[in-house]
Structure formats: structure tokens, C-alpha cells
Amino acid sequence: MHSTQLKYFRGSEYPPSPPIISGYMEGQIIPAGSVQKLLCVSSGGNPLATLTWFKNDKRGVSRHMIVICTIGSTICLYDEEILANVAPETVKIRIEPEELKPGIEATIICDSSSNGNGTLKHLERGLCGKTGKVPKLLGCFEDLQCCQKAGVAACHTSIYSYIDRYAFTYSWGIVNGAGQKPTPHTKQIFMLLFIDKHSAAEAAEAAKAAAQLSSIIILAMFGVGINNTSKPGLWGGTVSTLEFKVNITQEMNGIVYTCQSANEALQRSVHEAISLDVLYRPKFVPPPSSTAVGVENESLMVALQANANPISIIYTWSKDGQSIANGNNEVEHRIFSDGPKLNFTKLHRNDAGVYVCEARNSQGSASINVTVVVEYGTNIKTVSENVIVNPGEDAMLSCTVEGKPLNEEHVKWERLGYDMTIKTSSTFANGTSYLHIKDSQREDVGNFRCIADNRVANPTSRDVLLIVKFAPEIDKSPTLLRAASGTGERGRLPCRAQASPKPKFVWRQEGKDLPVNRTYKYEVEEKKIDSLTYESILIIEKVAPADYGAYECLAKNELGQAVETVRLDITSQPDSPLSLNILNVTHDSVTVAWTPGFDGGLKASYRVRYREANREQYKYIDSLPNSHKLSITGLKMNTLYLFSVMAYNDLGESKYLPDLQKAHTKEAPPPSQPASSLGGPPTTSATPLGGTSGTLLLVGVASGVSIVLLNVFVIGCCLHKRNQKRLKRGTVL
């Protein structure tokens, strides 16, 4: 790199020592954009030695220190004067005060140190442009024509907050106003040059631009709340300081501010960032709704979220001033808290109300109210009881319901076979539904059903009776117009009537009122069957032959009266049932029901007979006691059957009804029905008769024989008892 020649001198003259170069080790890699200082020292010699630098055997500048800067693969040599403009920068950013809280004013300070002279103020005065041309950089970094247009050097140190190029473009439009399209370097330089030269109108535009970009940094760049100073560095160069003030809010916690120092000539920049650490008390994140809705007997969880700094938050829940237990202890609670969560394992309707959640940290506390709504199914509490009105009057029925939710849509009225659209209307107020009936008449008498259903649970219903006053109406059913009793026994003659108001009953025989309840012979029992139906029973003690015959029952009230004849006869065999109906048909069964006739004064039983339509042979089956319905099983599939019924008591039996009722069994059973029930051949087993199956068969046969013998004995006893009664009656007659 250099050479030294040794020479001899006389007297006090002597040669210098060989020069020593320090600041670089052979093989050391110099990063692109860095600055390397080399020191050349030679001691001794009289006179002092002259040091000359060479690069690639070519003579260089005559200075004690040179700088080699690398840009890409190009190495540039600078002398000491140019060095002031290209040295690397350092950036430090801090905030005062160190502890930030909402409501205070803080100052963000950015310091940049450089070995150069270029600061914002220097650039503004055109310090780098005093020579009128760009300093030559020995052929490296040739893209400097843009700086020549600006009249300043690109070799400068700038301090600015980091923002994107769009902000620069907007700034260019404000400070320049020219129609030319600047290069990025020009935009940046002009923005720095014109910081203190914009008009009031331009400053307002700058502030507006800052608001649109939500950037405090842009406001600082245009001098809004900014303080920019420069001072000499301790080791040469300059130290530039950029500071601006901000009003701290808790939303600013975590916001990052970046300060950057750049050298355009070397395309090099350094930056440092600071994140605001704002201490603030908890603040709840607004929930989607301030109301939490749950269903009775189900679980519910209310979850909240709060932000705070420090993030360590203690949560407490309460209702009506009473604290809610924490779920971390060993005791199980139906309602418990778990930090910002409130849990209900099984809701009760009285859990509804306002719950308060308080969040607390070292900076303070905050609270939020949550309303818990517990939904539960409807329940009818009360209804109007037996509303009675005169004919032609309007009637109003009421039905009071509880439930959550509950409104007019959740309560309705109905009545089978009644057109609710003609005379009725409904209203709803304070949990009560009202049904209005206009111009009430006899045909309106009956039950109207109130149905409550809010679709939270199963619907509930209750009947409300409307009574429109009407004259008595006596029931003319055959079983109520005849009575029978043996001689010397007690006779009971019924008379049943509907009326409103309650009717008064009078009993007569041959046009004369009977001395009821005045002698031992005649007594009357009266009872209320339902809200409209009343019954009077005439009791005749020790019935004599003269007591048999017709009696008159008179029922009357303020609206009129009715008369009907009731006969008392001697006990006899029963009458035939009044009717027979088919209720249900399957592939192998038919269910029938009948309306009984007069029982002859004795307890009656019933027998059903049936046969296939194409056969004359009947089969018989008796019904259960006090039953007027019977299911006949074991029938063939897809077969037409004929059915009839008769009645019998201890004195005899009635005739069968004609075989008019027909039923055709279905072709196939339901899919789930097992094949063994189809009436086909029984399933056989491989077990021999001597095995378990044979034993079971013998036991079954023995049981069947025993049952048959028992039935024969019982029937014999019954026949013997019947004959004895007939003989006795013949003797009495």
C-alpha cells in the first residue's frame, strides 16, 4: 500500500521510524454503509516525516486520517472535511415522565448524534448548499441530480419520525405547490427545508392531513407542538433533539413511537422505538348486551372482559349488596364467580336481577351492571269462576298467567265446535287475558279454554265456564227415566236437570205433590253434579205394589220450569243396550263400546258375540264388571266380522242387538310386530318332550284343567243362588 525509503543524514538530522497503520486488520470485512478510520503514525526523525497515503499504488490525500466508506461493491475515499457529512448516526428516544397515567401531559424526546453538521436548522439555512453544488463523492452514489435541483447537498443528517412515502407526497403538495413530479429524495428534503416557512393556511392543511392519517408524528413534523434543537457533540459533530408533547389517555397504552435518523448519501438510517406504558385502572370491554337471558332449571354463564395496566385484576361479583361466592373454594355453590365470569349451575326464577361486577388493580377500580333475566314456562294462576250473566248481556272471562316472557301472543282462548270469530274478542293487560262475549245466549253456555304457552316449557290450560241464565232442562236419558225395586225394598227414582240459577225440584204422583221429607215414606236427596247440573233422587221406603207406576219430576227456577215422568217398576231382567260402536281395528283385534239400557233395577253385566261374516258359528266373550268397552283379540287378518251385545243380571238377560256392526281386520301388522303373532303355526323347538319344554307343557295343561274345574264350580254356585231367589220371590208374590 505504501513504501518507505531509508536515507542517511548528517549532524542532528536523522530519519523517521517506519510508519505504522492502525484501525484495520487484514482480512477484516467492512459492512456496507459503515465508516472505517485508519491511523498512520511514524515516530522520530529530524525533521519530522511527511506522511503520504497511497491506494493501489496511487497517491491519495495528504491527511493524517482518511475514511473508507463502502457502498455496495464500491469503495469511496473521503477526506476529513467530507467526513463531517457522512459519519454514521445514533438515535435515542425517551419519554418524560417515566410513569404514564391518563390525564397527564408527556414529552417524547428523540436525540440523534452525528459527526456531521447537517441538522434540520442547518438544512433550512442551506448550509450544505453554500458552495452551490453537490460535493463530489469520488464517483460513488451517483443518484444525486435530484438534490442539485433543490440546491442543497444530499449528504446531510436528518431527524424525522418514521412515516410512509404517502405522507411525504402529501407534504410536498403543501410546501411546494409545483406541478412537477418530485423524486423521493426531493420530497424528503423539501419537507425538512420548509418546516418553519409554511403559512398559517398551510399549517391548517397539514394538521388536517395528520388527522386523516391518525398520526401525531405528522403534526410534529409540521411544527405542531414540536421543539427542535441542535448543539455541538462532545466529540465533534452535532446532537439534534426533536421533542413533542402528547396528552396521555389509556387508549395510548402500547402505542409505539419510532424515531429515525437517515443519511441520504449513504442510503443509511438508524432508528429506535419506544412503546408507551400507560398505567390505568380497569376498563370493561362493553359486552354485546347488558342483559343475560337464561332458562329456569338450566345453567347460565355470564362472561365479561376488562383491560387494565397492570393486567393483574381482582374481580368481585355481588347482587343487592350481597357478595357472590368464589368458585375456587371447596364448597359447592349453585351460584359462584370465577374471575370475570359468573356461573349459575341451575337457574331459579328468583335469581333474576341486577348483578354488579367490580374489577380492581393497583390503579383503581371499575364496575359494570349486568341484568340477569330468567325465563320460565307459563302457569295459569287464576281464572274467573263460573261467570253468570243474563241472556243478552255481554260477558267477560279472565285468565291470569305468570311466565317469562309473557305477552298477549302467549295466551289464547278456544272452544271446540264454537266459532270464536263471531261474538268474541280478547284483550291483555298486566299478565291477564280477558275474553269478551257479546250478547250472551243459551248456546254460549259452556267452557272456554284458556291456553298459555310462551314456548319455554309445555303449555298449560284451564277451562272457564260461562253461564247464561236459562230455564231447567231435564235429562231424558232412558237410564234416568226408569227405576226398579223389589217389593219391600227401597226404591230410588232419579231426576237430573241442567239450569241456571239452581232449580227447585218437586215430586208428584197422580198430580199431587208428595209429602217429601215429612213422613218416613218419602225422602229426597239432592246433589250438584257440576256447575250446571243438579240431581234430585226420590227415595221410597218399603216399596209396596201400590208404589209402582209413574211419578212426575218438576224442576223450576226464575226463568221457567220443566216436567218429566219417571217410572218405578219391579226389578226384572235388563233391557238391551241402546247402541254398539266400533272403536278400533287392527290386523288381529277389534275394540267395541256400547251404550247401556235400563239395568232392570239390578247390577247388569254384558256379553259380546261375534262371528265371521261367511260363517254362522258365534263366539262369545264377557266384558269386565262395570265396563262398557271390550277388546276382542285373536282374530284373523283381512277378515270381515259381525258383532252384537246383550245385557244380563240376576233375573235374566236381554236380547242381543242385531248383527249390524261390522269390522274388517287389516291385512298386515305394524312393521315392529313379531311374526309369531300373525296366527300362523307355532314355532317348534328341538328340545324333546322329556326336557324342559315337556315339563312346562305338562304344567300348563294341569293349570288349564284346574281353572276349568274352578269355573264350573263357580257357575254352579251362581245358578243355584239364582234359583233360590226366584223361589223366594214366587213365595212372596
C-alpha positions in Angstrom: 0.0 0.0 0.0 3.0 2.3 0.6 6.8 2.2 0.6 9.5 3.7 2.7 13.0 4.6 1.6 15.8 4.7 4.2 18.3 7.6 3.9 21.3 8.8 6.0 21.6 12.4 7.3 24.4 14.4 8.9 24.6 16.2 12.3 21.2 16.4 14.0 19.2 15.1 11.1 18.0 11.5 11.4 15.3 9.5 9.6 11.8 8.8 11.0 10.8 5.3 12.1 8.7 3.2 9.6 5.1 4.2 9.5 2.6 2.1 11.3 -1.1 1.9 10.1 -3.7 1.0 12.7 -7.6 0.8 12.7 -7.8 -2.2 10.3 -6.8 -5.9 10.4 -6.0 -7.7 7.2 -8.9 -9.8 6.1 -11.4 -7.8 8.1 -14.8 -7.4 6.3 -16.2 -3.9 6.3 -20.0 -3.9 6.2 -21.7 -1.8 3.5 -22.7 1.6 4.8 -20.1 1.6 7.5 -17.2 4.1 8.1 -13.7 2.9 8.8 -11.0 5.1 10.3 -7.3 4.3 9.6 -4.4 6.0 11.6 -0.9 6.3 10.2 1.8 7.0 12.8 5.6 7.5 12.2 7.8 8.5 15.2 11.2 10.1 15.3 13.0 11.8 12.5 14.5 15.2 12.1 12.9 17.0 10.5 9.5 15.4 11.0 8.4 12.9 8.4 5.8 13.7 5.8 3.2 11.0 5.5 1.6 10.3 2.2 -1.3 7.8 1.6 -1.5 5.6 -1.4 -4.3 3.4 -2.7 -3.4 0.7 -5.2 0.0 2.4 -5.6 -1.7 5.7 -6.4 -1.1 8.8 -4.4 -4.0 9.8 -2.1 -4.9 12.8 0.0 -2.4 14.3 2.5 -4.1 13.9 5.8 -3.3 12.0 9.0 -6.7 10.3 8.8 -8.8 9.1 5.9 -12.1 7.5 5.7 -13.1 4.5 3.6 -16.8 4.1 3.1 -18.3 1.1 1.2 -21.5 1.4 -0.8 -22.3 -2.0 -2.3 -19.2 -3.2 -4.1 -17.8 0.4 -4.5 -15.2 1.8 -2.0 -15.2 5.6 -1.7 -12.4 7.7 -0.2 -13.3 10.8 1.8 -11.1 13.4 3.3 -11.6 14.9 6.8 -13.7 17.7 5.6 -16.3 15.5 3.8 -16.2 13.1 6.7 -18.4 15.5 8.7 -21.3 14.8 6.4 -21.1 11.1 6.1 -20.4 9.7 9.6 -23.0 7.3 11.0 -25.8 8.5 13.3 -27.1 7.2 16.6 -30.7 7.7 17.8 -32.1 7.5 21.3 -35.8 8.1 22.3 -37.2 8.6 25.7 -40.3 9.8 27.4 -40.8 12.1 30.4 -42.2 11.4 32.9 -41.3 7.7 33.0 -44.6 6.7 34.7 -47.5 7.5 32.5 -51.1 7.8 33.6 -54.2 9.0 31.8 -54.8 12.8 32.0 -51.1 13.9 32.2 -49.0 15.6 29.5 -45.9 13.7 28.5 -43.0 14.7 26.3 -41.5 12.3 23.8 -37.9 13.2 23.1 -35.7 11.9 20.3 -31.9 12.6 20.3 -29.7 12.0 17.2 -25.9 12.4 17.3 -23.8 12.7 14.2 -20.2 13.5 13.3 -21.6 15.8 10.6 -23.0 19.3 10.5 -26.3 18.6 8.9 -29.3 19.2 11.2 -32.8 20.5 10.5 -31.8 24.1 11.1 -28.6 23.8 9.1 -30.5 22.3 6.2 -33.1 25.1 6.4 -30.4 27.7 6.0 -28.9 25.9 3.1 -25.6 25.1 5.0 -24.8 22.2 2.7 -25.7 24.2 -0.4 -23.3 27.1 0.3 -20.9 26.1 -2.4 -23.8 26.0 -4.9 -23.0 22.4 -6.0 -23.1 18.9 -4.6 -19.8 17.8 -3.1 -18.1 15.2 -5.3 -18.1 11.7 -3.8 -15.4 10.2 -5.9 -17.9 8.6 -8.3 -19.9 6.6 -5.8 -23.6 7.1 -5.2 -24.3 8.9 -8.5 -28.1 9.4 -8.0 -27.7 13.0 -6.7 -29.2 15.0 -9.5 -32.4 15.5 -7.5 -30.5 17.2 -4.8 -28.9 19.6 -7.4 -32.4 20.8 -8.3 -33.1 21.5 -4.7 -29.9 23.5 -4.4 -28.7 21.5 -1.4 -26.4 18.6 -0.8 -27.8 15.1 -0.3 -25.0 14.5 2.2 -26.9 15.5 5.4 -28.2 14.2 8.6 -31.9 14.4 9.1 -34.0 13.5 12.1 -37.6 12.6 11.5 -40.2 10.2 12.8 -40.8 7.2 10.6 -43.8 7.5 8.3 -44.6 6.2 4.8 -43.9 7.8 1.5 -47.6 8.8 1.1 -47.2 11.3 3.9 -44.2 12.7 2.2 -46.2 13.1 -1.0 -48.9 15.0 0.8 -46.3 17.2 2.5 -44.8 18.0 -0.9 -48.1 19.2 -2.2 -48.5 21.7 0.6 -45.0 23.2 0.8 -44.1 23.3 -2.9 -47.3 23.6 -4.9 -45.4 22.9 -8.1 -46.8 20.7 -10.8 -43.6 18.7 -11.2 -43.3 15.1 -10.0 -40.5 15.0 -7.5 -38.3 12.1 -6.7 -38.5 10.5 -3.2 -35.3 12.3 -2.2 -36.7 15.7 -3.3 -39.9 15.1 -1.3 -38.0 14.4 1.8 -35.6 17.3 1.6 -38.2 19.8 0.8 -40.3 18.7 3.7 -37.4 19.3 6.0 -36.4 22.6 4.5 -39.8 24.1 4.8 -40.7 23.2 8.3 -40.7 26.8 9.6 -41.7 28.5 6.3 -45.3 27.4 5.7 -48.1 29.8 6.0 -51.0 29.6 8.6 -53.3 28.1 5.9 -50.6 25.5 5.0 -50.3 24.6 8.7 -54.0 24.1 8.9 -53.9 21.8 5.9 -51.0 19.9 7.5 -53.0 19.4 10.7 -56.0 18.2 8.6 -53.8 15.7 6.8 -52.4 14.5 10.2 -56.0 13.9 11.5 -56.9 11.9 8.4 -53.8 9.7 8.8 -54.3 9.4 12.6 -50.6 10.3 13.1 -49.3 12.6 15.8 -45.9 12.3 14.1 -47.0 14.2 11.1 -48.2 17.0 13.3 -44.8 17.1 14.9 -43.1 17.3 11.5 -45.1 20.4 10.7 -44.2 22.1 13.9 -47.4 21.4 15.9 -46.3 21.0 19.5 -42.7 20.4 18.3 -39.4 21.6 19.7 -36.3 21.1 17.6 -32.8 22.0 18.8 -29.2 21.3 17.8 -26.0 21.5 19.7 -22.3 20.5 19.2 -21.5 17.0 20.2 -18.9 16.1 22.9 -16.7 14.5 20.3 -17.5 16.8 17.4 -20.4 16.8 15.0 -23.9 17.8 16.3 -26.6 16.4 18.5 -30.2 17.1 17.3 -33.2 16.8 19.6 -36.8 16.5 18.4 -39.5 16.6 21.1 -43.2 17.0 21.2 -45.9 16.8 23.9 -48.9 14.5 24.0 -51.9 14.2 26.3 -51.9 10.7 27.7 -55.0 8.5 27.5 -55.4 4.9 28.4 -56.1 4.1 24.8 -52.5 5.1 24.1 -51.1 2.2 26.1 -48.9 0.0 23.9 -48.7 2.6 21.1 -45.2 2.5 19.5 -43.4 5.7 18.5 -40.3 5.4 16.3 -37.6 8.0 15.7 -35.3 7.6 12.7 -32.1 9.3 11.6 -31.1 8.9 8.0 -28.1 9.7 5.8 -29.3 10.1 2.2 -25.8 10.0 0.7 -25.1 6.5 2.1 -28.7 5.4 2.0 -28.3 4.5 5.6 -30.6 5.1 8.6 -30.8 4.2 12.2 -34.0 4.2 14.3 -35.2 3.5 17.8 -38.7 2.8 19.0 -40.5 3.2 22.3 -43.8 1.7 23.5 -45.9 3.7 25.8 -46.6 2.0 29.1 -49.7 3.8 30.4 -50.9 2.8 33.8 -54.6 2.8 34.2 -57.4 1.3 36.2 -59.6 -1.5 34.7 -62.0 -0.6 32.0 -64.6 -3.1 30.9 -65.0 -4.1 27.3 -68.6 -3.3 26.5 -70.4 -6.6 26.3 -72.8 -7.4 23.3 -75.7 -6.9 25.7 -76.1 -5.7 29.3 -78.7 -8.4 29.7 -78.1 -12.1 30.1 -81.0 -14.4 29.5 -81.3 -18.0 30.8 -84.0 -20.6 31.3 -85.2 -21.9 34.7 -83.6 -25.1 35.8 -80.8 -24.8 33.2 -77.3 -23.5 33.6 -76.0 -20.0 32.6 -72.6 -18.3 32.4 -72.1 -14.5 32.2 -68.6 -13.7 30.9 -67.1 -10.2 30.9 -63.7 -8.8 30.0 -61.7 -5.9 31.3 -58.5 -4.2 30.2 -56.1 -2.7 32.6 -52.4 -1.9 33.2 -51.1 -3.6 35.3 -53.1 -6.5 33.9 -53.4 -8.2 37.3 -57.1 -7.7 38.1 -59.2 -8.9 41.1 -62.9 -9.4 40.2 -65.8 -9.4 42.7 -69.5 -10.1 42.0 -72.5 -9.0 44.1 -76.2 -8.7 44.0 -78.3 -6.4 46.1 -75.2 -5.7 48.2 -74.5 -9.4 48.9 -71.2 -10.9 47.6 -71.3 -13.9 45.3 -69.1 -16.8 46.5 -65.9 -17.6 44.7 -65.9 -21.0 42.9 -62.2 -21.7 43.9 -63.1 -22.9 47.4 -64.0 -26.5 48.2 -67.7 -25.7 49.0 -70.1 -26.2 46.1 -72.4 -23.3 45.3 -75.3 -23.1 42.9 -74.1 -19.6 42.0 -70.4 -18.8 42.0 -67.9 -16.4 40.4 -64.8 -17.3 38.6 -62.9 -14.1 37.9 -64.8 -12.1 35.2 -67.3 -15.0 34.9 -70.5 -15.6 36.8 -71.9 -19.1 36.8 -75.3 -20.5 37.6 -75.4 -24.3 37.7 -79.2 -24.4 37.9 -81.2 -21.2 37.5 -84.2 -20.3 39.7 -86.6 -17.6 38.7 -85.7 -15.6 41.8 -82.1 -15.4 40.5 -83.3 -12.7 38.2 -82.0 -9.2 39.0 -79.0 -6.8 38.6 -75.6 -8.2 39.3 -72.5 -5.9 39.8 -69.0 -6.9 38.7 -66.2 -4.9 40.1 -62.6 -5.1 38.7 -59.7 -3.7 40.7 -56.0 -3.3 40.2 -53.3 -1.0 41.7 -54.5 2.0 39.8 -58.2 1.9 40.9 -61.4 0.0 40.1 -64.4 0.0 37.7 -67.7 -1.7 37.9 -70.4 -2.8 35.4 -74.0 -3.9 35.9 -75.4 -7.0 34.2 -79.2 -7.8 34.3 -80.0 -11.5 34.5 -83.3 -12.5 33.1 -84.6 -16.0 33.9 -87.2 -17.3 31.5 -89.7 -19.9 32.7 -92.8 -21.6 31.4 -96.3 -20.2 31.7 -98.5 -21.1 34.6 -102.2 -20.1 34.9 -102.6 -18.7 38.4 -106.3 -17.8 38.5 -109.3 -17.8 36.2 -112.7 -16.3 36.7 -115.0 -18.8 38.3 -118.4 -19.5 36.7 -119.2 -16.2 35.1 -123.0 -15.8 35.2 -124.9 -13.3 33.1 -128.4 -12.8 31.9 -129.4 -13.5 28.4 -128.4 -10.7 26.0 -125.7 -9.3 28.3 -122.0 -9.1 27.5 -119.8 -11.4 29.4 -116.1 -11.2 30.3 -113.9 -14.1 31.3 -110.4 -13.7 32.7 -107.3 -15.8 32.9 -104.2 -14.6 34.9 -100.9 -16.1 33.8 -97.3 -16.0 35.0 -94.3 -16.7 32.9 -91.2 -15.2 31.3 -91.5 -13.9 28.7 -95.2 -13.1 28.7 -97.3 -11.0 26.4 -100.6 -11.1 24.5 -99.3 -13.6 22.0 -98.6 -16.2 24.7 -102.3 -16.5 25.8 -105.2 -17.6 23.6 -108.8 -18.8 24.0 -110.5 -21.7 22.3 -113.6 -23.8 22.4 -114.3 -26.9 20.3 -117.2 -26.6 18.0 -117.6 -22.9 18.7 -116.9 -20.1 16.2 -114.7 -17.7 18.2 -114.7 -15.1 15.4 -118.4 -14.2 15.6 -119.0 -12.9 19.1 -115.7 -13.0 21.0 -112.7 -10.7 21.3 -109.7 -10.7 23.7 -107.5 -8.1 25.4 -104.4 -8.4 27.6 -103.1 -6.3 30.5 -100.7 -7.0 33.4 -100.5 -10.7 32.8 -104.2 -11.2 32.5 -106.1 -12.1 29.3 -109.7 -11.1 29.0 -112.3 -12.8 26.7 -115.3 -10.7 25.8 -118.5 -12.4 24.6 -121.2 -10.1 23.2 -124.9 -10.7 23.5 -124.7 -13.9 25.5 -127.3 -16.5 24.9 -128.1 -20.1 25.9 -125.9 -21.5 23.1 -123.0 -19.7 24.5 -123.2 -21.6 27.8 -120.1 -23.8 28.3 -116.4 -23.9 29.0 -114.0 -21.7 27.2 -110.4 -22.9 27.4 -107.5 -20.5 28.3 -104.2 -21.8 26.9 -100.9 -20.2 28.0 -97.7 -21.1 26.0 -94.6 -19.0 25.8 -92.6 -21.9 24.2 -90.2 -22.1 27.1 -91.9 -25.1 28.7 -95.0 -27.2 28.0 -98.3 -25.2 27.6 -100.8 -25.1 30.3 -104.6 -24.7 30.1 -107.7 -24.2 32.3 -111.4 -24.1 31.5 -113.5 -21.1 32.3 -117.3 -21.6 32.4 -119.7 -19.1 31.0 -123.2 -19.4 32.4 -126.0 -17.6 30.8 -129.1 -18.0 32.9 -131.7 -20.4 31.4 -134.7 -22.4 32.5 -134.3 -26.0 33.7 -133.8 -28.8 31.1 -134.4 -32.3 32.4 -132.1 -35.1 31.1 -134.2 -37.6 29.2 -131.7 -40.5 29.0 -133.5 -43.9 29.3 -131.5 -44.9 32.3 -132.7 -41.8 34.1 -136.4 -42.1 33.3 -136.8 -45.6 34.8 -136.1 -47.2 38.2 -136.9 -50.6 39.6 -137.1 -52.1 43.1 -138.3 -55.3 44.7 -141.3 -55.3 46.9 -140.4 -54.3 50.5 -137.1 -52.8 49.3 -136.1 -49.2 49.0 -136.9 -47.6 45.6 -134.7 -44.8 44.2 -136.1 -42.6 41.4 -133.6 -40.1 39.8 -134.3 -36.8 38.1 -131.4 -34.9 36.6 -131.7 -31.3 35.2 -129.4 -28.5 33.9 -130.4 -25.0 34.9 -129.1 -21.6 36.0 -129.7 -20.5 38.5 -130.1 -23.7 40.6 -133.6 -25.3 40.1 -136.0 -26.3 42.7 -137.3 -29.9 42.4 -140.9 -31.0 43.2 -142.1 -34.7 43.1 -145.7 -35.6 42.3 -147.8 -38.7 41.8 -151.1 -38.6 40.0 -151.0 -34.8 40.0 -150.4 -34.4 43.7 -147.3 -33.2 45.5 -145.7 -35.9 47.6 -145.1 -35.2 51.3 -141.3 -35.3 50.8 -139.2 -35.3 54.0 -142.4 -35.1 56.1 -143.1 -38.8 56.6 -140.9 -41.8 56.7 -142.2 -43.0 53.3 -140.7 -40.3 51.0 -137.3 -38.7 51.2 -135.3 -36.6 48.7 -131.6 -36.5 48.2 -130.2 -33.6 46.1 -126.7 -33.1 44.8 -124.8 -30.9 42.4 -123.2 -32.8 39.6 -121.4 -29.8 38.1 -121.8 -26.1 37.8 -124.9 -26.5 35.6 -126.2 -30.0 36.5 -128.3 -30.9 39.5 -129.9 -34.1 40.6 -132.8 -35.0 42.8 -133.4 -38.6 43.9 -136.8 -39.6 45.3 -136.4 -42.4 47.9 -139.4 -44.6 48.6 -139.1 -46.8 51.7 -140.6 -50.3 51.7 -142.0 -50.3 48.3 -145.5 -51.7 48.1 -147.4 -52.9 45.0 -149.3 -49.5 45.0 -146.0 -47.6 44.8 -145.2 -49.0 41.3 -146.1 -46.6 38.5 -145.4 -43.2 37.1 -144.1 -40.2 39.0 -143.6 -36.6 37.9 -140.4 -34.6 38.4 -140.8 -30.8 38.2 -137.7 -28.6 38.0 -138.1 -24.8 38.1 -136.3 -21.6 38.5 -136.9 -17.9 37.9 -136.7 -18.4 34.1 -139.1 -21.3 33.8 -139.7 -24.9 34.6 -139.6 -28.4 33.1 -141.6 -31.6 33.9 -140.7 -35.2 33.1 -142.2 -38.6 34.0 -140.0 -41.2 35.8 -141.4 -44.8 36.2 -140.9 -47.2 39.1 -141.1 -50.8 38.2 -140.4 -54.1 39.8 -137.0 -55.5 39.3 -136.5 -57.5 36.1 -134.0 -58.6 33.5 -132.2 -55.7 31.9 -133.1 -54.0 28.6 -130.8 -54.5 25.6 -128.0 -51.9 25.2 -129.1 -48.9 23.3 -126.2 -49.0 20.7 -122.9 -50.6 19.8 -120.0 -48.9 18.1 -116.6 -50.0 16.7 -113.7 -48.0 18.3 -110.6 -49.5 16.8 -109.5 -52.2 14.3 -106.1 -53.9 13.9 -104.9 -56.9 11.9 -106.0 -59.3 14.7 -108.2 -57.3 17.1 -111.4 -55.2 17.3 -112.4 -52.8 20.1 -116.2 -52.2 20.6 -118.2 -50.0 23.0 -121.9 -49.8 23.8 -124.4 -47.6 25.5 -126.2 -49.5 28.3 -130.0 -49.6 28.5 -132.1 -49.9 31.7 -130.5 -52.4 34.0 -133.8 -53.7 35.5 -133.0 -52.4 38.9 -130.1 -54.7 39.4 -126.4 -54.7 38.5 -126.0 -55.6 34.9 -123.2 -57.4 33.0 -122.6 -57.6 29.3 -121.7 -60.2 26.7 -120.4 -59.7 23.2 -120.9 -62.2 20.4 -119.1 -62.2 17.1 -118.6 -64.3 14.0 -117.0 -64.3 10.6 -119.4 -62.8 8.0 -119.4 -66.0 5.9 -120.0 -68.3 8.9 -122.9 -68.9 11.2 -121.0 -70.0 14.3 -120.7 -67.4 17.0 -118.0 -66.8 19.6 -118.8 -65.2 22.9 -116.8 -63.1 25.4 -117.9 -61.3 28.6 -116.8 -57.8 29.5 -115.2 -56.8 32.7 -117.5 -55.6 35.6 -118.7 -52.0 35.3 -117.2 -51.7 31.9 -118.9 -50.7 28.7 -116.0 -51.4 26.4 -114.3 -54.6 25.2 -111.3 -55.5 23.0 -111.6 -58.8 21.1 -108.2 -60.3 20.1 -107.0 -63.4 18.2 -108.9 -62.6 15.1 -107.8 -63.5 11.5 -106.2 -61.0 9.3 -108.1 -59.4 6.4 -111.4 -60.9 7.6 -114.9 -59.4 7.9 -116.6 -59.9 11.3 -120.1 -59.1 12.7 -120.6 -58.0 16.3 -123.5 -57.8 18.8 -124.0 -57.3 22.5 -126.5 -58.2 25.2 -127.1 -57.4 28.9 -127.8 -59.8 31.8 -128.4 -59.6 35.5 -129.5 -62.0 38.3 -133.1 -62.1 36.9 -132.3 -62.8 33.3 -130.8 -61.4 30.1 -131.8 -59.1 27.3 -131.9 -59.8 23.6 -128.8 -59.4 21.5 -128.7 -56.3 19.3 -128.9 -57.2 15.6 -125.7 -58.1 13.9 -125.4 -54.7 12.2 -121.9 -53.7 13.3 -119.2 -54.9 11.0 -115.4 -54.6 11.2 -112.8 -55.8 8.7 -109.4 -56.7 10.2 -106.3 -55.3 8.5 -104.1 -57.2 6.1 -100.8 -56.9 7.9 -99.5 -56.0 11.4 -97.2 -52.9 12.0 -93.6 -53.4 11.0 -92.5 -53.9 14.6 -95.0 -56.7 15.3 -93.3 -60.1 15.7 -94.2 -62.8 13.1 -95.3 -65.2 15.8 -98.4 -63.1 16.5 -99.8 -63.5 13.0 -101.9 -66.5 13.8 -99.6 -68.9 11.9 -98.2 -72.2 13.1 -96.4 -72.1 16.4 -92.7 -72.1 16.5 -91.3 -75.6 17.2 -88.4 -76.4 19.5 -85.7 -79.0 19.1 -85.9 -79.8 22.8 -87.5 -83.3 23.4 -90.6 -83.6 25.4 -88.7 -85.1 28.3 -86.7 -81.9 28.6 -87.6 -78.5 29.9 -90.2 -77.8 27.2 -92.1 -81.0 28.0 -92.2 -80.2 31.7 -93.5 -76.7 31.0 -96.2 -78.2 28.7 -97.4 -80.6 31.5 -97.5 -77.7 34.0 -99.5 -75.6 31.6 -102.1 -78.4 30.9 -102.5 -79.1 34.6 -103.1 -75.4 35.3 -105.7 -75.1 32.5 -107.6 -78.1 33.8 -107.7 -76.6 37.3 -109.0 -73.3 36.0 -111.8 -75.0 34.0 -112.9 -77.0 37.1 -112.9 -73.9 39.2 -115.1 -72.0 36.7 -117.6 -74.9 36.6 -117.9 -74.8 40.3 -118.4 -71.0 40.5 -121.1 -71.1 37.7 -122.9 -73.9 39.5 -123.0 -71.9 42.7 -124.3 -68.8 40.9 -127.1 -70.8 39.2 -128.1 -72.4 42.5 -128.3 -69.0 44.1 -130.4 -67.5 41.3 -132.9 -70.4 41.6 -133.2 -69.9 45.3 -134.0 -66.2 44.7 -136.7 -67.0 42.2 -138.3 -69.5 44.5 -138.3 -66.9 47.3 -139.9 -64.2 45.1 -142.6 -66.6 44.0 -143.4 -67.3 47.5 -143.7 -63.6 48.4 -146.0 -62.8 45.4 
